[in-house]
Amino acid sequence: MYSIERELASAGASPVAGVDEAGRGPLAGPVVAAAVVLDPECPIVGLDDSKKLSPQQREALLPEILAKARAVALAAAGPREIERINILQASLRAMAAAVEGLRTTPAHVLVDGNRRIPVPLPQTPLVKGDSRCACIAAASVVAKVYRDRVMARMDGRFPGYGFGKHKGYPTRDHLAALERYGPCRIHRRTFRGVTAVAGA
């Protein structure tokens, strides 16, 4: 998974950052982005697209990523920002903010997906980058773990919705809770599954 980073480094583009987000699809909560600069001399075994890993595997990888990475940064966009500018733009802004928050300025940014992010740095969008590139995979794990932790906390603040279980995704239980209680403060009121509920 390090081949793309090594190719860029051999071409003089070092360090390389990977950036990814978690939380585009849910009906509630923030979208969280992470940017990671890995150390090629300290490879991390088991990195993969966070969606292919179990919660336990992601939690086990996080401390190793934080210990071995040259730099890690997080950023997020909350429900009101998502409503205001739409989820795509909020995701791109969050990813840009994560890259800008790195203590090491990357020479090149590898972005998961098919769009560039609004930062004045050389960058390459990579479709399915979290399955192809170690630094993007690491970013996907970091973003997913931190977002899941946020939603677990929201479960305590807004009981009844089951945020700790489904993390805001439109599961049958979540949609049933929306019908029963209506949307709460962290729901994205421009999303179809929320607007369909009376009073949204």
Salt bridges, closest charged atoms under 4 A:
ASP49 OD1 - LYS51 NZ 3.25
GLU59 OE1 - ARG149 NH2 2.75
GLU64 OE2 - LYS68 NZ 2.76
GLU81 OE2 - ARG93 NH1 3.97
GLU83 OE2 - ARG80 NH2 2.71
ASP130 OD2 - LYS51 NZ 3.39
ASP148 OD2 - ARG58 NH2 3.50
ASP148 OD1 - LYS144 NZ 3.20
ASP173 OD2 - LYS165 NZ 3.65
